[in-house]
Amino acid sequence: MNQKQPAVNTDFDVIVVGGGTNGLSAGCYLGMEGKKVLVLEALDKVGGMASSGYLIPEAPQHLVHPCALDMMSMRVHAHVPAELGLEQYGFKSVELAPGYVYLHPDGQSLIFWRDRERTADEIRRFSARDADAFLEFMKVIDLFLDIALPMMRVDPAKANLGVKLRMVGTAIKHKALKPELMALMTGSALQAARERFEHPITRSAMCALTGLAGDITADGGGIYYALLGFLHRFGVGRVMGGMQQLSNAMQARLEALGGQVLVSASVSEIVASDGQVKGVKLADGRTFSARAVIAGCHPRPALEMVTSGQIPKHLLTRIAMAPANAKGSGPLKVDVALRGQISLPRFEAMRGDGVDLRNTCLMIGTEEAVLENFAACARGEVPTLPYITVAVPSAADPSQAPAGQDVLYIYPPVMPVNPNQGWDALREQVADQVIEQLFAYVDGIEGQIIGRRIEAAPDFTARLNTVNGCVVHIDTTSMRSSTMRPAHGLGGDTLPVAGLYLGSAGIHPGGGVNGMAGRLAARRVSRYLQKTRR
């Protein structure tokens, strides 16, 4: 997309700070109401965590996704791209089949198909008891989603009586499952796996999946099994042409509505006085006025940018202490350009059913490894056992690499945020370790690397203006949901500065590429503007 800067006015109805998918979503929804919107993005293109580009100098034709890749969350909230009409602006996604596959060190594999019965058949290859337990467990997960999903789609600051009545009806209808649901919501993901499953492959697969959401030993982490429910209800998708196509489509939609986008526009201050937002000031000194401002970036730097003295000190303290990779672990990202293509002959031969394992998301990590990774990170140490997710974007979309070549998306989800030796000393060494650990699982990497790109927590922090490299802004816990996200007093539909709104993954309903937080912020701003018409 042509990023030439347009001529920009200085007076708007709404200014959005941050051009990620939530910021763009907010802008689009407000633009559909005829509001005059400006989106400001500090980087040289929109997208934030939902971006892609040719970022490996040695491999200028290998497309890299530096953060998000899979489309699961937006399939959960598919009404967002439909409401915005993004397909008319170049957005196209396809479903992966299968979506996720667990690889065990012994060469066995367990596929998480979208069809739960088919997934149960996978588990039955290891344990008939586990297969039956899985289908029973899915009833509990279904109940959790039936209660949680409706609330994820509304403003938690409103009464939502109709939604709550339906939730009560659902709970009453399935009251026999209430004890299991309470155990899931209050216990850990590890506890849920050990309670139900006996075979090490089944348990390891469940730990590897839920570890993507957080510490599997944490109380309340049972809710991480929502990932399993999402897999079976909505499937996993990929954006054709790369994740940047989604963000570009949102920008194009906004501009078609009359909105404006400025990139390379770093905001230094959200200007407010007398408890009222006035606009923003850029690092280069330019100023823009607006009746409302939406912070589509992490809530902490957003509130710290507000004119000094306008946000009460106790609220600044709360947001400063809001958990962001609080257990000391966060992801590492390694993108690798290959001169050939990867394969998984050992796993495919053991399966013997002809399933192409290239076209999926692969999870590597035993129960022991997942536990070791979280424990090591809490000590500031680099884990020694492999816990890695890896995907081949060029398998689902061959346009993302030259013919006969691959680009690898390597994502170890649990690495130390602040290792004792520091990432500057460890970055290359740890990337070597992770890639070498993959040699035991994936053929076609060793000796075939053209170039690579590495980002650890400090790199995510610097590039994306997040905190502790936390890609979901605020850790996903039961205490940081609904109006408690990001913190008490900051998750409702008003802030101490009138006309200022949060609108990122740091508010309800949380992380994931889906645009829902932006949609929520837009609705809150719309109500505010109606009440304060000039």
VEXGU-734103 format. One record per residue (C-alpha): residue in one letter; residue number from 1; x, y, z. Coordinates in pm, whole numbers. Layout:
REM residues N
residu  num  east  north  up
a  NUM  X  Y  Z
...
END
This chain:
REM residues 534
residu  num  east  north  up
m  1  0  0  0
n  2  122  349  -84
q  3  228  504  247
k  4  269  859  108
q  5  151  1097  375
p  6  -174  1277  284
a  7  -248  1637  365
v  8  -398  1631  714
n  9  -632  1874  884
t  10  -575  1949  1249
d  11  -928  1928  1392
f  12  -1111  1594  1429
d  13  -1401  1433  1605
v  14  -1177  1146  1717
i  15  -805  1078  1715
v  16  -685  720  1755
v  17  -335  668  1896
g  18  -200  347  1746
g  19  -269  193  1406
g  20  -297  -171  1505
t  21  -609  -370  1426
n  22  -794  -237  1731
g  23  -710  124  1649
l  24  -809  75  1287
s  25  -1124  -110  1388
a  26  -1227  179  1614
g  27  -1159  425  1336
c  28  -1364  227  1084
y  29  -1667  193  1311
l  30  -1663  565  1388
g  31  -1610  646  1021
m  32  -1919  441  937
e  33  -2111  684  1161
g  34  -1975  981  969
k  35  -1721  1087  1231
k  36  -1406  1268  1128
v  37  -1125  1032  1233
l  38  -745  1049  1237
v  39  -533  740  1317
l  40  -173  802  1424
e  41  81  519  1397
a  42  440  552  1523
l  43  579  287  1286
d  44  616  329  911
k  45  305  122  835
v  46  -15  18  1007
g  47  -74  -319  1169
g  48  133  -331  1487
m  49  121  -694  1598
a  50  -81  -784  1287
s  51  180  -704  1025
s  52  410  -876  780
g  53  694  -774  553
y  54  1019  -871  384
l  55  1235  -827  692
i  56  1530  -1062  637
p  57  1791  -872  429
e  58  1952  -1192  296
a  59  1610  -1319  181
p  60  1416  -1029  27
q  61  1144  -1258  -115
h  62  1060  -1442  207
l  63  762  -1282  382
v  64  798  -1256  760
h  65  526  -1227  1024
p  66  707  -1064  1317
c  67  420  -1126  1560
a  68  70  -1264  1487
l  69  11  -1531  1223
d  70  -292  -1749  1292
m  71  -649  -1625  1252
m  72  -836  -1789  1537
s  73  -958  -1494  1740
m  74  -1106  -1311  1442
r  75  -1288  -1629  1342
v  76  -1441  -1626  1691
h  77  -1547  -1266  1628
a  78  -1614  -1300  1254
h  79  -1879  -1028  1269
v  80  -1601  -764  1278
p  81  -1460  -819  926
a  82  -1817  -877  803
e  83  -1948  -553  955
l  84  -1654  -360  814
g  85  -1680  -524  471
l  86  -1309  -600  463
e  87  -1329  -854  180
q  88  -1406  -564  -55
y  89  -1067  -417  39
g  90  -844  -720  -19
f  91  -886  -925  298
k  92  -908  -1298  232
s  93  -847  -1587  469
v  94  -853  -1964  440
e  95  -910  -2229  705
l  96  -628  -2465  792
a  97  -711  -2833  810
p  98  -582  -2952  1046
g  99  -528  -2646  1262
y  100  -287  -2758  1537
v  101  -78  -3074  1565
y  102  117  -3192  1867
l  103  449  -3367  1795
h  104  589  -3604  2059
p  105  963  -3685  2079
d  106  894  -4054  2004
g  107  756  -3972  1658
q  108  389  -3993  1749
s  109  155  -3702  1676
l  110  -188  -3590  1793
i  111  -397  -3375  1561
f  112  -647  -3125  1696
w  113  -904  -3140  1418
r  114  -1190  -2893  1406
d  115  -1421  -3196  1439
r  116  -1406  -3298  1805
e  117  -1505  -3657  1730
r  118  -1214  -3681  1491
t  119  -987  -3537  1760
a  120  -1121  -3796  2004
d  121  -1029  -4065  1751
e  122  -674  -3926  1751
i  123  -661  -3955  2129
r  124  -812  -4305  2116
r  125  -497  -4424  1938
f  126  -322  -4374  2272
s  127  -598  -4430  2526
a  128  -966  -4518  2490
r  129  -1024  -4381  2840
d  130  -864  -4048  2745
a  131  -1080  -4025  2432
d  132  -1397  -4067  2635
a  133  -1271  -3822  2897
f  134  -1194  -3570  2621
l  135  -1550  -3576  2488
e  136  -1684  -3531  2841
f  137  -1440  -3248  2900
m  138  -1559  -3073  2584
k  139  -1906  -3050  2738
v  140  -1757  -2843  3020
i  141  -1561  -2626  2778
d  142  -1874  -2576  2568
l  143  -2061  -2456  2875
f  144  -1779  -2215  2958
l  145  -1785  -2073  2604
d  146  -2165  -2051  2600
i  147  -2142  -1833  2909
a  148  -1824  -1638  2824
l  149  -1867  -1563  2453
p  150  -2186  -1354  2481
m  151  -2016  -1135  2743
m  152  -1704  -1100  2526
r  153  -1921  -939  2259
v  154  -2085  -670  2472
d  155  -1973  -374  2681
p  156  -1918  -510  3034
a  157  -1986  -163  3177
k  158  -2350  -190  3067
a  159  -2626  -386  3240
n  160  -2661  -638  2954
l  161  -2966  -789  3125
g  162  -3074  -990  2822
v  163  -2732  -1148  2785
k  164  -2708  -1222  3155
l  165  -3053  -1383  3160
r  166  -2953  -1609  2872
m  167  -2633  -1697  3057
v  168  -2832  -1790  3367
g  169  -3062  -2001  3152
t  170  -2763  -2179  3000
a  171  -2617  -2245  3345
i  172  -2948  -2382  3476
k  173  -2992  -2605  3173
h  174  -2649  -2757  3234
k  175  -2646  -2737  3615
a  176  -2509  -3092  3640
l  177  -2184  -2959  3493
k  178  -2150  -2672  3741
p  179  -1903  -2849  3974
e  180  -1676  -2933  3680
l  181  -1706  -2580  3544
m  182  -1610  -2427  3880
a  183  -1314  -2664  3907
l  184  -1201  -2560  3559
m  185  -1235  -2185  3625
t  186  -1060  -2190  3962
g  187  -797  -2459  3904
s  188  -493  -2467  3679
a  189  -467  -2595  3323
l  190  -225  -2861  3448
q  191  -474  -2974  3711
a  192  -747  -3014  3448
a  193  -515  -3226  3232
r  194  -398  -3448  3517
e  195  -750  -3496  3649
r  196  -880  -3627  3320
f  197  -605  -3783  3113
e  198  -371  -4073  3176
h  199  -155  -4102  2864
p  200  159  -3883  2850
i  201  93  -3784  2490
t  202  -260  -3666  2565
r  203  -144  -3473  2871
s  204  154  -3325  2689
a  205  -64  -3209  2400
m  206  -302  -3035  2640
c  207  -15  -2869  2827
a  208  152  -2754  2505
l  209  -174  -2600  2383
t  210  -277  -2422  2704
g  211  78  -2304  2770
l  212  30  -2069  2476
a  213  -208  -1869  2696
g  214  -8  -1863  3020
d  215  145  -2050  3312
i  216  -24  -2392  3321
t  217  25  -2415  3698
a  218  -153  -2086  3781
d  219  -484  -2095  3965
g  220  -759  -1988  3728
g  221  -557  -2099  3428
g  222  -814  -2364  3348
i  223  -982  -2095  3138
y  224  -693  -2136  2892
y  225  -884  -2437  2759
a  226  -1099  -2181  2579
l  227  -830  -2222  2311
l  228  -942  -2582  2270
g  229  -1303  -2475  2247
f  230  -1220  -2210  1988
l  231  -1027  -2465  1782
h  232  -1328  -2694  1763
r  233  -1596  -2430  1713
f  234  -1426  -2188  1478
g  235  -1116  -2350  1335
v  236  -787  -2179  1250
g  237  -731  -1950  954
r  238  -452  -1769  773
v  239  -464  -1443  581
m  240  -374  -1486  216
g  241  -85  -1260  124
g  242  19  -1226  487
m  243  -125  -1062  797
q  244  -41  -717  660
q  245  -327  -764  414
l  246  -576  -755  701
s  247  -434  -431  840
n  248  -407  -278  492
a  249  -772  -367  425
m  250  -873  -192  747
q  251  -674  117  652
a  252  -830  118  304
r  253  -1178  85  454
l  254  -1113  374  694
e  255  -983  597  416
a  256  -1281  509  197
l  257  -1497  637  482
g  258  -1310  967  483
g  259  -1078  885  771
q  260  -709  969  762
v  261  -401  772  867
l  262  -59  912  948
v  263  233  671  984
s  264  575  755  1132
a  265  373  976  1365
s  266  483  918  1723
v  267  259  1072  1988
s  268  444  1237  2275
e  269  143  1370  2467
i  270  -230  1315  2490
v  271  -323  1672  2566
a  272  -581  1732  2840
s  273  -676  2015  3071
d  274  -939  2061  3340
g  275  -1034  1694  3315
q  276  -1110  1713  2941
v  277  -914  1569  2648
k  278  -812  1829  2390
g  279  -610  1636  2133
v  280  -255  1510  2087
k  281  96  1637  2037
l  282  347  1450  1820
a  283  714  1403  1892
d  284  792  1635  1599
g  285  588  1914  1760
r  286  273  1897  1545
t  287  -56  1915  1732
f  288  -405  1792  1645
s  289  -727  1867  1827
a  290  -1020  1632  1882
r  291  -1331  1592  2091
a  292  -1225  1239  2187
v  293  -906  1033  2186
i  294  -884  653  2178
a  295  -560  492  2296
g  296  -520  190  2070
c  297  -185  114  2231
h  298  -91  -47  2563
p  299  -284  123  2848
r  300  23  199  3056
p  301  218  416  2807
a  302  -115  562  2696
l  303  -205  691  3042
e  304  152  802  3105
m  305  130  1018  2789
v  306  -166  1214  2925
t  307  -78  1567  3033
s  308  81  1554  3377
g  309  -161  1582  3667
q  310  -471  1487  3469
i  311  -470  1115  3561
p  312  -484  1057  3939
k  313  -165  912  4083
h  314  -338  605  4230
l  315  -464  505  3884
l  316  -117  549  3733
t  317  11  323  4010
r  318  -253  61  3931
i  319  -172  52  3562
a  320  202  47  3634
m  321  150  -263  3848
a  322  -96  -438  3615
p  323  52  -780  3525
a  324  226  -798  3190
n  325  431  -1118  3153
a  326  432  -1098  3532
k  327  559  -1455  3581
g  328  882  -1360  3407
s  329  812  -1539  3080
g  330  720  -1418  2734
p  331  766  -1537  2379
l  332  1075  -1544  2165
k  333  1027  -1505  1789
v  334  1264  -1644  1528
d  335  1183  -1615  1157
v  336  1396  -1825  923
a  337  1428  -1813  544
l  338  1516  -2148  389
r  339  1658  -2232  46
g  340  1446  -2550  42
q  341  1129  -2685  199
i  342  1080  -2855  534
s  343  926  -3199  580
l  344  827  -3428  868
p  345  889  -3780  732
r  346  929  -3949  1072
f  347  592  -3827  1198
e  348  409  -3877  869
a  349  544  -4231  833
m  350  432  -4321  1185
r  351  86  -4181  1113
g  352  55  -4354  778
d  353  -264  -4166  684
g  354  -124  -3919  432
v  355  -200  -3605  635
d  356  25  -3317  525
l  357  175  -3182  847
r  358  341  -2885  675
n  359  14  -2699  641
t  360  -61  -2652  1011
c  361  73  -2515  1339
l  362  307  -2764  1503
m  363  347  -2783  1881
i  364  654  -2940  2041
g  365  687  -2985  2417
t  366  615  -3260  2666
e  367  436  -3195  2995
e  368  777  -3199  3163
a  369  919  -2952  2911
v  370  633  -2703  2947
l  371  671  -2709  3325
e  372  1050  -2674  3301
n  373  1017  -2375  3070
f  374  789  -2180  3305
a  375  1003  -2269  3610
a  376  1329  -2171  3439
c  377  1190  -1835  3324
a  378  1073  -1754  3677
r  379  1439  -1790  3780
g  380  1558  -1572  3492
e  381  1712  -1871  3316
v  382  1682  -1991  2957
p  383  1488  -2321  2945
t  384  1679  -2626  2829
l  385  1393  -2851  2715
p  386  1216  -2774  2386
y  387  875  -2609  2405
i  388  820  -2458  2062
t  389  543  -2382  1818
v  390  642  -2367  1454
a  391  450  -2295  1136
v  392  529  -2275  765
p  393  334  -1977  627
s  394  458  -2060  277
a  395  282  -2398  293
a  396  -67  -2248  319
d  397  26  -1960  87
p  398  319  -2038  -149
s  399  335  -1672  -254
q  400  511  -1597  75
a  401  843  -1752  -37
p  402  1018  -1823  -369
a  403  913  -2143  -546
g  404  1053  -2452  -376
q  405  1154  -2258  -63
d  406  1001  -2200  278
v  407  986  -1939  549
l  408  959  -2070  906
y  409  768  -1901  1186
i  410  930  -2024  1508
y  411  763  -1920  1832
p  412  886  -2058  2165
p  413  606  -1920  2387
v  414  795  -1937  2718
m  415  1130  -1759  2736
p  416  1262  -1528  3010
v  417  1153  -1165  2980
n  418  1465  -1049  3164
p  419  1724  -1330  3164
n  420  1999  -1305  3421
q  421  2263  -1262  3149
g  422  2055  -1015  2944
w  423  1916  -1065  2596
d  424  2197  -876  2425
a  425  2436  -1149  2536
l  426  2196  -1437  2472
r  427  1988  -1353  2166
e  428  2191  -1535  1899
q  429  2284  -1822  2129
v  430  1922  -1894  2225
a  431  1809  -1871  1863
d  432  2075  -2131  1777
q  433  1948  -2353  2058
v  434  1587  -2334  1949
i  435  1664  -2404  1584
e  436  1887  -2699  1677
q  437  1610  -2841  1895
l  438  1386  -2844  1588
f  439  1632  -3065  1397
a  440  1501  -3370  1590
y  441  1148  -3300  1464
v  442  1167  -3121  1130
d  443  1380  -3212  827
g  444  1505  -2950  582
i  445  1630  -2683  824
e  446  1987  -2790  895
g  447  2225  -2648  634
q  448  1942  -2472  447
i  449  1919  -2138  630
i  450  1958  -1826  415
g  451  1895  -1578  696
r  452  1697  -1523  1013
r  453  1537  -1255  1227
i  454  1514  -1266  1608
e  455  1297  -1076  1855
a  456  1282  -1128  2231
a  457  1077  -944  2495
p  458  1285  -621  2491
d  459  1251  -606  2112
f  460  872  -642  2129
t  461  867  -370  2394
a  462  1070  -128  2183
r  463  901  -194  1850
l  464  541  -222  1968
n  465  547  14  2269
t  466  421  -261  2495
v  467  529  -353  2851
n  468  767  -642  2927
g  469  717  -762  2571
c  470  361  -870  2655
v  471  181  -927  2325
v  472  -162  -932  2491
h  473  -78  -612  2687
i  474  -222  -738  3018
d  475  -193  -1100  3132
t  476  -503  -1311  3079
t  477  -643  -1393  3422
s  478  -987  -1401  3581
m  479  -888  -1095  3785
r  480  -803  -901  3467
s  481  -1122  -948  3271
s  482  -1442  -751  3207
t  483  -1433  -409  3381
m  484  -1126  -520  3580
r  485  -915  -514  3264
p  486  -665  -349  3275
a  487  -731  -252  3640
h  488  -1010  -149  3873
g  489  -1124  200  3781
l  490  -982  181  3428
g  491  -1199  -80  3258
g  492  -1533  99  3253
d  493  -1682  329  2994
t  494  -1537  646  3147
l  495  -1191  763  3258
p  496  -1095  1058  3480
v  497  -1029  1260  3164
a  498  -1354  1312  2973
g  499  -1328  1210  2609
l  500  -1032  973  2666
y  501  -1087  603  2602
l  502  -875  290  2606
g  503  -915  66  2303
s  504  -651  -207  2281
a  505  -587  -566  2388
g  506  -539  -422  2736
i  507  -915  -384  2780
h  508  -1216  -614  2739
p  509  -1230  -868  2578
g  510  -850  -904  2573
g  511  -580  -1018  2333
g  512  -593  -1167  1988
v  513  -626  -1021  1641
n  514  -1000  -949  1627
g  515  -1070  -575  1646
m  516  -1318  -624  1931
a  517  -1155  -382  2176
g  518  -1156  -117  1905
r  519  -1521  -189  1829
l  520  -1605  -149  2200
a  521  -1409  177  2225
a  522  -1584  315  1917
r  523  -1925  250  2068
r  524  -1825  418  2392
v  525  -1693  721  2204
s  526  -2007  736  1991
r  527  -2226  759  2301
y  528  -1997  1024  2448
l  529  -2006  1236  2134
q  530  -2386  1218  2122
k  531  -2406  1348  2477
t  532  -2158  1629  2416
r  533  -2269  1760  2079
r  534  -2132  2100  1991
END
